[in-house]
Every structure is written in structure tokens, then in C-alpha cells.
Amino acid sequence: MTLIKSISGIRGTIGGRPDESLTPLDVVKFVSAYGKWILEDAAGKSAKVVIGRDARLSGEMISNIAVSTLMAQGIHVVDLGLSTTPTVEVAVVEENANGGIILTASHNPGNWNALKLLGSTGEFISDMVGKRIVELANKEDFDYVAVEELGTYTKDDSYIDKHIDMILGLDDIDVAAIKAKNFKVVVDCVNSTGGIAVPKLLKALGVEVEELYTEPNGHFPHNPEPLPENLTEIASTLKSGDFDLGIVVDPDVDRLALMNEDGSAFGEEYTLVAVADYILKKRKGNTVSNMSSTRALRDVTEAAGGEYFASAVGEVNVVTMMKQQNAVIGGEGNGGVIYPELHYGRDALVGIALFLSNLAHFGGKASELRASYPAYFISKNKIELTPEIDVDAVLKAMEEKYQAYPVNTLDGVKIDIEKEWVHLRKSNTEPIIRIYAESSSIESADVLAKKVIEEIKEVAGI
């Protein structure tokens, strides 16, 4: 059993002992800690929190516990029920709420769930706030109100429709061009809340939809992480030749993976590249992705006259840098599109609408659009070190070894070597260095990664 407390929330497996997995007691403890922070931030004013969940089997149980806990602290709750992560994010702002909780373990298997915590802007809480909440939870430093001060409860299941209407109203979404193409797509929503939202959005855009796994019953038909090895059924369906595109989302609909008309993967790394390409053709601007994302975004941005910036890994870090650099588009290479004209959060729904706008204007097939972008491939590896090895010293030695090249130490060590790069990141929980390498072929990326791994072993003396 597993319980992970991090900047991305409180995540764990269901079943087991308290503090070793995500049990009802852990939900109460961490929601109570979050509730106390919300009340502190509200500074004596009435507080409101929006809550929503994906369709996994434990969702209703955990939602009931979380809602009751917040009400016991005098906090007013707006419950969206089955929803998506980006929908909860926009609802926090629309409701003028003090925060939000999304009950989802993202791409983790169905025996996992999590509390993803938002602030009043509808964005994920900072690392500092996350540490404060964990501290309050560990100390059980919170209390509850008297019966006459209990918070209220409101159920509102209209926000997916509101979210879609907001997307359709964006200037950059060319609804007319999409409708004129009469696109036919197949979607895989892994039997979670994407099954509610994605077909609704596509039909509003005039797209004909073939649905795979759109019943939000929480029974994931395959590993829910939208990687090519998990998407064999939709790939097979596309190979029939009857569709223009395949669309895949993860259980909470913040990651978007696309499949070409021939069943090949468009590539999660290239979701953001394609969307950014479309935006940058409409107006000049800057872009941001994390340091482990493909160089293709940099190439596309610079070709359009903008400037590319790399942030530390993590959505919070991407958003912070997007604001600092006034980026017109940003996100992460895992299919996460952040479009600030709507909100600062990864949003597969707005990503779908922007991509279809691009494809409609491009005028060719999805595979041809993909081939129009610079070709890069990422090799992902890790090296396990013994506990007595000073990982920071190893990274410092690698930084010095490659001092003749551009080196970024914002998040580990990233080395740019002409059109290649390698990124070394240490784990915060175990003696591991993760090695990401990108090159013009997977073979050359593997060679680069292997070379760096051998150099790390030499430096570490193993």
C-alpha cells in the first residue's frame, strides 16, 4: 500500500492502514488540514470550496468524506459530482470560491485515488502551501465548528456544459472551420469523466464521434495512462481508414493524446507543439514547457519569432514561468496544454478544440501535420544509486564535466548539446537519478543516455 504527500496532492492506494494508504482517516486528516488553510486564507470571512471527482470506484466514498469534513469546518461546498480537473479549476473562479479539491489519481490505476488541491485562482497550491497543509495534517492541528455553524452543501452538475461553452466562445477556436471539415473521430475516454465531456465538446464542434469506453463507471478497460502501448484498441479501430483522428484522455481529462488517421501515435510530446504552432501563427508570443519536454516546441516558437522558456518539472512551475514570461501557450510534454486565455491549468478539452482548429486550417491529414514538425525522440532511463552516495555531488560533477555546453540547473542538470539534450533529475524519495535524453532518433537518444549513465557511474564510483 502507498501514500504519497507531495506538491501534486495527497495520493495513495485504497485499502490498508492509515498513513500507509489513502484511508478514510487520511482523507479526513488532510482535508481538515486543507480546510484550516482555506479558513486562514479567508481571514474570518465565509469560505467556499468547489469539489469534483473522476469516475474511479472509490470516488463517491472519498467525496462524501471530504464534503462532510469541509462542512464540519463551517466551509460551504459546491459539489460538481462527476467532473474533470480543468472543469473544477474554471468552476473555482466562476464560483468566486476560496479553493477546490479534485478527487482523482490522474493516470494511476483504478486502485488509486488522490486529493488534488487548488487555491482561489483555480490553480494548484504552491510547494510552500503544500508543506504547510502536510504539517497541519501531521500535527492534527485543526478543529471543527458548532452545529449552528456547519457549512452548506450545493450540488451543481452544470459545469461541464459551462466549461464547453467557455471553450466554444474563445476567439482562437474556429468552430466554423472545424464544422466545415466534417471530421470523423474515434475517442477513448477510459470509462471516466472524459466520457461525459469529450463527446459533448466534439458534437458541439460538428464532429462525428465513434465512442470507445465513454461510460463513466470507473472500470478502466486498460492502463489509463495514455501511452501508445496502452492504446492498441483505438489504434486498431483507426486502421480501418474510416476516421480522421483518434482522441484519448486520461481519467481526469488534463492530458491529451492524439492518434493519426492510420493508427500511429501523433505523440503526447507533440500535442502541445501542434497547439502552440496554431496559436503562434495567429499572433507572436512566448511559450513555456518543462525541461523534460521536447525541443520541438522551442524550434516552432523561434521559427515564429517568439522566445521559448523551460521551467522546472511540474504544472505549478510551468504556470509560474508562463506568467513571468507572458506566454501565449504552454504546458508539459505529457499531453498537457495550458491556454491562459481560458485558465492556467492543463486542459485536454481546450486542447482538443485548438488542435482541431489547427487541423482544419492545415487542410491535410493528421499524420501529415505531425510530419511537418521537427522530429525528435526522447529516451527515458534511470540509475539506482546506493544510499550513501551524495546525489547532489554527482549532479554537480556532471554539471562541471559539461561546463563547455549550455547547462540549466533550475531542476537538476539539463545539458544542451547542439540539437540534442540530456536532463538529469534526482528523486526526492529514493537514491535515483532519472535520465531523459532527446535526439533526432530513438537510437541516438538511447546512445546519448547510455553515455551519460556510464559517466554518472564513473563519477559515483560504481
N, C-alpha and C positions, 0 to 999 in steps of 0.2 A: 504494500500500500504506500501511497505517496502523497505528501502535502508540500507544495512549493509556495513560498511567500516572496514575491518579487514586485518590481515596478509594474509588471503586466497584470498584477492581481493576485488573488489567492486561489490557487489551482490544485486540485487533487483528485484522487480516485474515490469512488463511492464505496462505502463499506469499510469496516475496520475500527481501529481505536482512535479516540480524539488525539489531535496533534500529530497523528501519523497518516491520516487521510482526511478527506473532506466530509466530516460527520456533521449531524445537526448541531452538536455543541460548538464545533468550529465555525459553522455558519453564524450562529448567534453571537459568538465572541467577536468575529471580525466585522460583521455588520454593525454590532454595537459600537465598536471602535470607530468605524467609518461614520456612524450616526453622531457620535460625540464630536468628531472633527467637523461635520456639517453644521452642528449647532454652534460650535465655537466660531466657525466662519460666518455664520448668520448673525452673530453678535447680538443675541437676545431677541431677534425678530423671528417670526414664524418661518419654519423651514419646510421645503418641499423636495421630494426625491422622486425621479422617474425610474421605473423598473421594467425590464423586459427580458425575455428569455428565448433561447433557441429551442428546438423540439426534442432534445435528448430526454430520455426516460425519467431522469431524476429532476428535471426542470421544475415541474409543478410542485414537487415536495419542497425543494430548496426555495422556490419563490414564496411559498406560503410562510416558511420560517422567516425569510428575510423581511417580507411585508409586515408580519406581526412584530418583529423586533423593532423595526423603524417606528411603527405606530406606538409601541411601548415607550419610545423615547420622545413622544409628542410630535413626531415628524409626519407630515401629510404625504401620502403616497399616491402617485398616479401610475397605475399598472397597465402597461401596454399588452400584457399577455404574450402570446407568440409574436416575436418581432425579430428584427435584425440589429446587429451592433450599430451600423450607421443610422438606422431609424431612431434608436434610443438617443443617439448623440444629437440629432436635429430636434428631437422632442424636448430635450432638456432646455434648449434655447427657446423654443416656441412656447414652452410652459413657464418660462422665467423661473426655472427650478434652481435649487442650490446644488444639485448634483444628480447623478444617475448610477444605477447598477445594472450591468448586463450579465445575465447568468448564462455563460457559455464557456466551453473549454476549446473554442475555435476548432482547429483541425485534429485535436486529440480524439481517440476512440470513444465510444459511447459510454464506457465505464468511468469517464472523467467528467468533471464539471468545474466551474470556476466563478468567482466574483470579480468581474472587471469593473473598476471604479472610475467614475467621472466627476469632474468639478463642475462649476456653474457655467462654464463656457461650452460644455458638452464634449470636452477633450479629456484624455486620460490624465489622472493626477500625476504630479511630478514625483521624482525619486524621493525628495525630501518629505513630501506629504505621505508617500507610501511608507517610509520608515517610521513616521510619526504614528500612523494607524497601526502598524505592527507592534510598536512599543505600547500603545494603549491596550491592544488586544492581549499582549503577553502579561501585562500588569493587571488586566481586567479592570482598568481604570475608567469605568463608565457607570451610569445609574439610569433609572427609569422613572417615569412621571407617575403622578397620582391618577386615579381613574378618570377624574373630570378633565384631565389634560391630555388624554390619549389623542394621537394623530388620527386623521380621517383617511378614508380609502376611496379612491375613484378608479373605476375600470374604463379604459379608453382604447378600443381596438381599431381606431380610425387612422392611426399614424402611418401605417404603410401606404395607404392611399394618399395621405397628405405629403409624404416623402416623394412619392412618384409624381404628384402634381408639381412639387417644387422643381424636380428634375426636368419635367417637360417644359417648364417656364423659363429655363435658363437660355440665355442668348446663344450659347455655343452649341446647344442641342438642335440640330437641323431636322426637326420632325418631318417636314415636307420631303426632304431629300431621302430620308430613310423609308418613308411610306412609298415613294415613287419607285424604289428598287424592288419592292415585293419580296423582301428577304424571307427565306425559309430556314429556320434554325432548329437544332435539337439541343435541349438543355438537360443537365444532370444536377439536381439540387439535393442529392444525398438524403432525401426524406427529412429535410429540416425546413426552416422557415424561408429559405430561398424558394421553396416550392409554392409559397404564397406570393412572394414579392416579384420574382423574376418573370413568370408568365404574365402577370398583370402589367408590368412595365412593357414587355415586348408587344403585347396585344395593343396597348395604348400607342405604341410606335408603328402599328400597322404590320407587324412581323408575324408570319405564320409559325406556330410553335409545335414541335413534337416533344412531348414531355417524358423524361425518364426520372423516376424517383422524386416526384414532386408532392407526395403525400407527407405532411409534416407529423409523422408518427414516431420519430426518433429511432427507428430501426435502420441504421446505416447499412446500405447494401454492400459497401466495400469500405476500405480505409478512407476516411473522409478528407484526408489531405489531398488537394487537387494536383497531384503529380502524375505524369504520363503512365507510370506503372500501375496506377490505381484506376485508370480511365479506359480500360480496354473495351468496355461495352459501348460507350459513346463513340469511341474510335471506330468500332466495327459498324455501328449504325451509319456513321458518316461515309464510310467506304462504299455505301450503296450508290452514292453520287446524287442523292436527291436533295442535299442541303447545302446552304451557302456557308454555314458556320456552326461550330459547337460551342456551347457556353457552359462552364462549370463554376460553381461557387462552393465555398466551404460551409459548414453548418450555420455560421453566424453572418455570412454574406459580406465579409470585409475583404476577402481575397477573390480575385477573378482570374480564372484560367480559360484560355481560348483554344479551340481546336480548328485546324484548317478544314476546308471542304473535302479534302482527301483522307481525313482521319489522322493526319500528322499533327503534332503539337505546335501551336503558334509560339509557345514558350512563355511561362509565367514571367520570366525576366523581361519579356518584350511587350507585355500588356501595357506597362507604364510608358515604354518607348513609343508605342503606336499612338497612345492618347496624347502624349506630350508633342509628338510630331504634328498632330492635328491642331492643337492649341497654338503651337509656335508658328504655324502657317497663317493663323488668324491675327496674331499680334506678337511682337518681340517681347521676350522676357527671360527671366532666370528659372532654373529648375534645381531640384534637390532630390537626391536619393541617399540611402545609407551606403557606407563604404564598401559593403559586400555586394552591391548591385552592379549590374553590367555597365561597362564603359560605353555601350551604345547610346545611352541617354546623354552622356557628355558629347559624343560625336554629333548627335542630332541637334542638341542645343547650340553648340558652337557653329554648326553649319547654318543655323537660323539667326545667328548674330547675338545670341544670348550667352549667359555665363552659367556654368554648371558648378554646383557645390555639393560636397559629400559630407554627410553628418555621421555621427556615431550611430551604431545599430540600435533600432528601437523606434517605434512610432512617435513617442514623445520627443525624441531627439530630432527626428525629421521635421516635425511640426515646428519646433523651436527655430530651427535653421531656416525653414520656409518663411517664417515671419521676419526673421532678421534680414534675409536677402530679398524679401518681397517677391518670392517665387510665384509664377503663374500656375505652376503644376508641380507636383512632387509625389513621393511615395516610396515604396520598397519593392525590391525585385521579386518578392513572393506573390506578385499579382495585386499589390495594394496600391490603389490610386487615391491620392488626396487632392481634391479640387477645391481650392479655397473660396471660389465663387459660391459654393454651396455650404461647405463646412470643413473644418480641419480634422478630418478623420478618414481612414481608409474606407472606401465605399464602392463595392462591386456594382451597385445599381447605376450610379452616375458613370462609372467606368464603362458599363455596357452601352449606355446611351452615347457617350463620347466616341467609343470605338466604332459603333455602327454609323455615326455621323462621318467619321474618317473613311470607313469602308465605302460608304455611299458616294462620297466625293472622289475617292480614289478610282472607282469605276471598274476595278478588276476583282480577281478572286482574293480570298484571304491569304492563300499561300503566296500569291504574287506580291501582296502588300508586305508580308513578312520578309520576302526575299529582297525587298527594296531597302532594308535596313542593314547596317554593318553587322557582319556575322561574328559573334563571339560565343565562347563556350566556357562554362565555369566548372572546375573540378573542386569538389568539397571533401576534405580529409580532416583527420585529427591525429594527434600524437599524445599518448598517455605517458606522463612522467611520474616518477616516484615522489612521494610526499615531501621528501627532504630537499628536493630541487627547488631553487628560487626561480619561479617562473618569470617574475619581473626582470630579474637579472638576465635571463635567457633572451627575453624580448629586447632588452636594452642592447645586448651584444649583437643581435640581428640588426637592430637599427644602425649601430655603428658599422657593421660589416657592409651595409648598403648605403653608406652616407653619400656616396657619389651620385645616387639617384634621388629623385623626389620622394621624400618619406613623410607620411602623415601619421602622427601619434595620438590623434584625437581619441581613438578607440582601438587600443592595441598598436600594431605596427602595420601600415599599408605602404607597400613599395611599388611605385610605378616604373616599369621597365619598358620604355618606348610604348608599344601598343598592348603590352601585357601588364598585369599587376598581380601581386600576391598580398593577401591580408591575413595577419596572424592575430588571433584573439584568444585570450585566456578565459577559461571557465571561472565563474565566481564561486562554484560549489565543489569543484574537484580539480586535481592537478592535470589538466588537459589544455593543450593548445590546439585550437581549430585553425586549419589552414585552407583558405579559399584562394584559388588561382584562376585567372581568366586569360584566355588566349584565342587565337583565330581558329583553333580546332581543339576538340576534346583531348586529342592525343598530345598536343603541345602543352595544353593546360596541365595534363597529368604529369608530363615530364618536368614542368616548372615546379609543381607541387612536390614531386618526389625529390628534386634537387634541394629545395628548401627544407624538407623534412630531414634529409641527411645532414644538412648544415646545422639544424637545430640539435640533432643527436650529438654532433661533434662538439658544439658549444656546451651542451648539457653534460657531456662526458658519459653518454650511454650508448 
